[in-house]
């Protein structure tokens, strides 16, 4: 009996995401208010897990809802995580890791490499999402907006660490050295990056649908 390669891929991606979500909930560190959910990486991880759960439901014909908007958002969010983390890491690793190195090698590689790659591959090349850019954009505004609101209105006033020259409590250390206006510019630039990624992924997915029009999902 032949195995469906797409089903195997999605099972592997789903189990990996689920396993790292469970690991995060148990060992993620809850000493500060917000725990591991202070970090955008974890938001990307849990969004990817839910996206793969919906893709598995489609694959096994337990649902007909495609969740295009959410899955597109999850792919873009994880692409942002990948780009932001490694850009900052190579500029100055202390800015994102605190001690300048990997705490647990396999976790960092999954969260900032393998995990984002898996959800991007499925969304762009297999599921061929990005057919509802309005819904995807709305999800991006909601998720990124909520993250920024939590960072500025909850984690900053309720946490003392990390601390910087301007403020404290914002989970990414370098942001605590910036005035709010400068942080707002940083947020805006990265939201703009998310919209650019959305358009780029949509273009690639459109090209794949045009070149290979046969459906790839039930």
Buried (B, 14 or more C-beta within 10 A) or exposed (E): EEEEEBEEBBBEBBEBBBEBBEBBBEEBEEEBBBBBBBBBBBBBBBBBBBBBBBBBBBBEEEBEEBBBBBBBBBBBBBBBBBBBBEEBBEEEBBBBBEEEEBEEEEBBEBBBBBBBBBBBBBBBBBBBBBBBBEBBBBBBBEBBEEBBEBBBEBBBEEBEEBBBEBBBBBBBBBBBBBEEEEBEEBBEEBBEBBBEBBEBBBEBBEEBBEEEEEEEEE
